[in-house]
Amino acid sequence: MPPHTFKVNGRPVTVEVEDDVRLLWVLRDLLKINGPKYGCGINVCKACTSHINGRAFNPCSVPVGQIKPTDEITTIEGLPDTVGADLHPMQEAWIDRDVPQCGYCQPGQIMAAVDLVKKVKAEGGSVTDDDIDEIRNMCACGTYGRIREAIKQGAANM
Amino acid sequence: MQRRRFLGYLIAAPTLAVGVKLTADGVLEAQALPSPTPEVSEVYDLSDLLLDSTRPTANLITIVVNEDGTVSFSIPRAESGQGITTTAAMLIAEEMGIDVSDVTVTLADARPELLFNQQTQGSASVISIYTPVRVAAALARGQLVEAAATILGDEAENLRTTGGRVLSTAGSSVPFAELAAAAANSVTREAITELKPVDEFEIIGKGQRRDDVRAAVTGQKKYTMDLDVPEALPTMIARPPTIKGTVESVNNLAEVKAMPGVTDVVEISTDAEPGRGTTSSAVAVRARTFGQCIDAVNALDVTWGGGNVDDESDATILAQLRAADAPANLPSPGPLDEAGGVLPLVTEPATAALDGVGAVETIDEEFVFYWRSNAAMEPNVAIADVRDGEAEIWTPSQIPIVTQSQIAQVLGMTPGQVTVHVPRGGGAFGRRLFSDVALDAARVSQEIGKPVRLMWHRADECRAGRVHPMCISRVRASFSGTEVVSFEQRHTSVATDYTESFGDMITSQAAKLPFANELTLSQTVFLLTASVPYDLGAVALGYNEIFDFDRFATGSVRNLNNQDFRPAQELMVDRLAARMGEDPLEFRLDRVEDERAKACLETVRDEGDWGRDLPEGVAQGVVVHNEYKGSVAVLVEVDTRAATAEREIRGATTGPRVRKVTVAVDVGLPINPLGLKAQMEGGVMTGISHVFTGSLHLRDGNFLEGSWDDYRYTRHWNAPPEIDVIVMPPSGDRPGGAGELAVGAATAAVACAYARATGEMPTSFPIGHTKDVPFKVKSFVPPLPPSPVDGLTAYPTPSAAGPAFNPAS
C-alpha cells in the first residue's frame, strides 16, 4: 500500500491505503475526521463538501491517489482556523438563525456556502437568491429557508 | 381554585434524584370514551391513542441534580432533528429556575420496562412528556428549596429559584451545586408536588436554539457512524436486484475475500419482519473502509433468486388499486351499507343532510399518488458487537424496545442480553421505526464474531428501503345551489406496514376504540388521522388496501395518509368553491368547524395578502388542517410562468416554483416557537416535493431510483425564497404535536395553487411522475453505483448531471 501525504486542517498527515480509495473514506474511516458526511457516495447530495486549497469539492469522488503532497484539505473542523477565530462567520450565522434540524447535511451546506460567497466576492459581486438556488446540497429536514437567510448574514461578515 | 397536585418519587442516590411515571395514571386525568361522531379523529386522534397506550406503565423517568449544580435527564425518545431534547431542557429549566444551558438531555438506551413509553412517532413526544417532565423538575426544585431553607435560615415558602440558585427574601442565596448532595435522599419514597402556573412561565413560549446547534455546525455532533467503537469496521450489503429477493449462491467468495481491505464476506438473512413476514437474503462485506466495501459488493458474483413482486410495476399496481376500490355510495337517501368490503364511516346522517334540498349535482374525481421515500440524509446505520453471548447495538431507532426484542429474537438471545443505545439521528421521518439495519448489523456480527459498523448505501435506501405506499383517493361531492350536501372520500392503498409501530399499541387499546374490532389496523390508523375540517354535509370516509402488510417494504412516513388524503380533498373543495362561484378562502372560512382553525385561516389571509393581484400563471392556494391537537393554515403562491418553470440549472428539477409561503400554526401551548417554526418550514419543503418532484418509479419488481438526484426531494432551487411562519398565541394550557402537522396541509395548498395557476387540476402526484424518468437508471447488478473519480473537476455539478427537468412541461 502506497503512503499518501498531504495536509488536513493545517496538519500534515500520512496514510497507507490503496490509491483508488476515495478521500471521504480516508478522512472518515482512517483519519477519524467525521465532519464530512456520507449521503450518496456519487457526488450528488454534497453532504461531504469540503475544501481543497480553499475551493469546494466533494471527497466522495476523489481517489486519494489524486491528492498531491502540497494539497491542503479543509473540513468543517478546520474552517474556523481559516479566519483565525473560534467560529467562521458562516458558522456564527448558522447558530444565530438556528439553522440545523438533524444537522447531518449542515457541515456540507456551510462549506458550500463559504465557497459560494468567496467566489461571488472574487468576481466583485454579492451573493444573490439566484446564486443560492444553484447550491446542490440536499437537506431532507427542509432547512432551506434558514440556510438562505444565514448565507446572506454570514456573507455580510466575511 | 385549588391547584392540581401530582405524584412523583424521591429516589435514593448520592445527589438529588427524582422520578416520575411517564404519562402515568396519577398525572393524567382519565378521558371519557369518545363518540364516533363527528369524525372520530376530532375527538380521539392518534395522539390520544399513543397517550392512552402509555398509561399502564409503572416505571420512572428520572431527573438528577449533579454535584456541579447542572441537571441531567435521560429521555426515552429519539432526537432526530425535531428538537425534543431542547424542549425537554426548557421544561426542566422553567420548572427549576435554572438556565436551559445547564440542563443536559441525553437519549436513553432501550428500556423494555417502559413498554409503549419509548417510541418517537405520531408527533406525540411533546404531548406525552409535557406534564411528567415538569412534575419531576418541580419535585427536584422542592427538594433543593427545602435543603436551602436550613442553610439560609428562612422558610421554604419564602424562597425562590433562579439562575441555578435558591434565593431568600433577604437577598442571600445558595447555588444548586451546594445543595445537590444535601438534598439527596437515602430512601426512595413517594412525594407530591404542584406545578408552576402557566402565567408565570418565563422560558416556555420563548424561542430557544437547539441544544446541539454549535456541535452541528462545527462537525462535532456525533452520529452513529462517528462513534468510536473499536474494531467495528465498515460493513455494507450486496442486495438482490428485485424487492425481497434471495441469494441462491455466491460464486466468487474467495476472490472477493482477497480484495484489498476486505476482512469478511458472509451471506445473511435480511428478513425485516422476523417470525412473521416474507424472507429475503443478501451478502455482507466487512472491510477497512466503506470505499472498499462498495468495491467488494460490486465485485460479488451472486446468483439471485426471484423477489416478492417481480411482475409488478406502477401500471399493474394502479390497475389493482382501481379494482379494489369500492363503488361510491353517497348521496343516498337510505342508510349506508357496507360495500365491496369497505366500511364507510358515516359522520353525519345522510338523510338529514338531504332533507329538503333541491336538485343535486355531483362531482367525482380520482387522484393517484405514487410511491414516495422518507429517506433521511443520514442513511440507515447501526453498529453491532455480538460476542460472548451478549449483543451491544448503537442505532438511532425511533422504537428501541422493538429493536431490542427483534434482535434478541434473531440472535436467539433474551432481551436482557441485548443492549440498544440510541445515538442522535440524522433525520427519521418514520423511517427509523423499522429495525432493518440493526438486524442486518446484529446478524453479520454474530455470524463473523466481530464488531461491525454497518451502513446502507444510498441505493439500498431507494431500492430496499421503506416506502410510502402507492394509493388512490376517490372523491364524490354533491351540492345543491350553494350548499354542499355530501362529501365522500375513499382511499385505496397498497398495504402499509404498521406492525412495528402502531400495531401493538392499537391492539392494547382495542377495547377502548369504537371501531377497532371491526376494522383492520390500517383502517384504524386511517380513521384516527383522517379529518375533514369543513362542514361538507354528510361525510363518508372509507379505507381499503391491497396486498399483505409485507408484500412491499412500506412504513409510516411523516404525516401518514394525510399527505395524500388531504390534497385530494382540498382540490375538490376548491372545485366546489369554483362551481358555486365562491372565493376559495371565504368558502373554507364559512365552513370551517373549529375556532382555532378559523383563526389560523384568517391570519394567513391577512398576513399572506390573500387575493392580491398576481400575474397570469401565478396563483395562490390555501388550506387549513387539524391534527395532533393543533391547527395549521398554509397559504402559498406558485409561479408557473415559462420564465420560471423552464429555467435551466443543470441536473436540476426546476419547473413551477413556490415563491411565497405563509403559515399560521396553533398547537395550543407552543413550548419553543423557534423549533415549532422549523417543523413547519420542513413540512412545507416536503409538501413541495410531494406535489412536484419526489417519487419512486416501480418497474418489474424494483424501483428505478438509485440515489438522491434520481429521487427528487426539494432542493435549494425548488425552495421558496419567502417563507413566513406565524405562531399563534397560546390557545390552551397544553402543547400539541408539530412534527408532521404541516406536511399534508402544505402538499394540499401547493396542489391547489398549482391548479389555479394553470387552470387545470392535477390528479396524479407528483405531477411529473408519469411524464418521464428524468435520469439514467443505475444498474441493479452490480447493485451499487460506483463512486466517481472526477471530484476535483466536477464542482458544483456532478459531471453525470443531465439537463434541467421541468415536470410540468
Interface residues (C-beta under 8 A of the other chain):
Chain A: M1 V17 E18 D20 V21 R22 L23 L24 W25 V26 R28 D29 L30 K32 N34 G35 P36 K37 Y38 G39 C40 G41 I42 N43 V44 C45 K46 A47 I52 R55 A56 F57 N58 P59 C60 S61 V62 P63 Q66 T75 I76 E77 P80 L87 Q91 W94 I95 D98 V99 P100 Q101 C102 G103 Y104 C105 Q106 P107 I110 A112 D129 I132 D133 E134 I135 R136 N137 M138 C139 A140 C141 G142 T143 Y144 G145 R146 I147 R148
Chain B: S80 G81 Q82 G83 G207 R209 R210 D212 V213 R214 A215 A216 V217 T218 G219 Q220 K221 K222 Y223 M225 D226 D228 P234 P260 G261 R288 T289 F290 G291 Q292 I294 D295 A375 A376 M377 E378 P379 R424 G425 G426 G427 A428 F429 M455 H457 R458 I649 G651 L674 G675 A678 E681 G682 G683 V684 M685 T686 S707 W708 D709 Y713 T714 R715 H716 W717 A719 P720 P721 I723 L784 P785 P786 S787 P788 V789 D790 G791 L792 A794 Y795 P796 T797 P798 A800 A801
